[in-house]
C-alpha cells in the first residue's frame, strides 16, 4: 500500500498570505495525484488532478507541483473561503488519501 | 450539469442491514466508475473501493473487502453501497463520487453530498 504523508497537520495563515501544503508518497506515483478541499459539513471538492491540472472552476490561486515523490499545493493570496481541510490522494496503485492538512485563520 | 445525489441519513441498530444509494445525472452513468469513501466523525477520508456500472466490476480496498458490497442499477443511474450486518464502528458519513476521466478510474471528480449513518 502506498502511504501518503501530509504536512503540516495544521497551517495557520492570515488572509492574503500564501499557504504551502506538502504531501509525500512512500513510492513513486508519476503524476497520479489529486488534491481535494473539504469544508466542515460538506463533501470534498476536487481541486487538482494529474498533480498540476486545476479542475474545472477552480481559481488560479490554487496550483499544484511535483518533484519526485514530493507534491505541493500552493494557495496564493488566501481568501476567507479557503480555510478548510485539504487532502492529497494517490491513484497510481489503487487509491489512498493523506491524513489532511487543516488551513486555519491565524 | 453533472450531479451526484445520495440517499439521506440513516439510524440503524447493530446487526441490521442497509443499502444506501448514489444517483448520477448529467453524464454517461455507464462509462464512469463510482467510488465510495468513508469518513468517521472528526477523521479523515478512507477509500473503500470503486464500482463500474458498465459491467458491474468492483475493486474493494482490503480494509473493506467482505464488509460491504457495491452494486448498481443502470436503468435508474444509481449505485449502491450495502451492509448485511451493521456494527457500531460503521458509524460514519459515506461519500460516493464519479471518477474521472471517462472510462478510467483515476481521480474523484464529482462528489455526492454524503450519507450519514449512525449505528447504535
Interface residues (C-beta under 8 A of the other chain):
Chain A: X1 X32 X34 X36 X38 X42 X43 X44 X45 X46 X49 X50 X55 X87 X89 X91 X94 X95 X96 X97 X98 X99 X100
Chain B: X35 X37 X44 X45 X46 X47 X50 X59 X61 X62 X95 X97 X100 X105 X106 X107 X108 X109 X110 X111 X112 X113 X114
